[in-house]
Amino acid sequence: MRHKLVLKLWLVLASAAAAWAQAPSGHINHRVAAMPASLSADSVRIVPTTLAADNTSIDIANDRWRVRGYDLRSLIAEVYHVDPRRIDLPDSADAAARYDVSLALPSDVSDEAIDRALQQALQRRFKLSITPQSRAMEVYVITAPHGAGPALRPHRAAAAEEPQQITIEGRMCPGIFSGGISAIAGTVSELRRTLEPYLDRLLVDEANLAGSYDFHVGEFNSKEEFFELLRDQLGLVVVPTQREVVVLTVRPAQG
């Protein structure tokens, strides 16, 4: 169900919430399929926000999905689970307009059904065509040339299983990092999603490390120091290069 992975982030960033939920590189769920009668795009409410400028909020629970103060790019990023930089949105779009979006959730509804309802609602409300497209981009790539490092320990399920989580301690800002990062039953793909919004390039996972892990990376004070810790402790090598990346192309719907 919703939020199988719990991201616990203590950040000094005013609008980071809109970029937290990111999808694995190359994967965008853009199918618009039939939904249960109890959950449809008609159930989604989209209205101009009443929040003050630069304020946003997000509230997702078992019985509701609600964001407030989001612009169109941030809304698309949230409901398609992509970094905003993976969205090709024309400059003509009204970037200043901000919205509140809410959806009451029936019991026992899947994450996929929730995503489809929200995605359909955005396309209808703003009369958009949203399609995936591959683009060559400057990125960082994560590899594990020698396998998992000494601090990347395979997770062993306990009798009373703790929720999956990746925790960023202290603060984390684009280009400059501090605090530490720890995980319980986290995957490399989930680590990629968590880190990508705070890097100056998109991040692509080519580590080919399956399964979930427990790990901790201590304090770091620069991007370069952080990459060194990932390499020395987790066996994850991050290098700048170019890759084909899937982006969402947003255009006015035809007809």
MOKAJO-V861691 format. One line per field, one symbol per residue. ss: DSSP state (a for helix, b for strand, c for the rest). psi: psi as a letter, one per 30 degrees, with the letter a starting at -180 (. if undefined). burial: 1 if it has 24 or more other ideal C-beta (glycine too) atoms within 12 Angstrom, else 0. A space follows every 10 residues. Layout:
ss->???
psi->???
burial->???
//
This chain:
ss->ccccbbbbbc cccccaaaac cccccccccc cccccccccc aaacbbbbcc ccccccbbbb bccbbbbbbb baaaaaaaaa cccaaabbbc cccccccbbb bbbbcccccc aaaaaaaaaa aaaaaacbbb bbbbbbbbbb bbbccccccc ccbbcccccc cccbbbbbbc cbbccbbccb bbbbbbcaaa aaaaaacccc cbbbbccccc ccbbbbbccc ccaaaaaaaa aaaaccbbbb bbbbbbbbbb bbccc
psi->akhekjjjkj kikehfefge jklkkfjkjg kjlklkffjl fffkkjlklg llkgkllkjk afgljklkgk leeeeeeeff hlkffgkjkk ffkiffkllk klkkkllhkl eeeeeeeeee eeeeegilkj kkkkkklklk kklifgaklf gikkkjklei kllkkkkkkb lklkekllbl klkjhkleee eeeeeefglf llkkjgfhjl lllklkkakl gleeeeeeee eeefgjkkkk aklkkklkjk lkkk.
burial->0100101010 1000111111 1111110111 0100100011 1011010010 0000011101 0000111111 1111111111 1111111110 0000000111 1110100010 1011111111 1110110111 0100001011 1111000110 1100100000 0001111100 0100001111 1111111111 1111111110 1111111010 0111111001 0010011011 1011111100 0010111111 00000
//
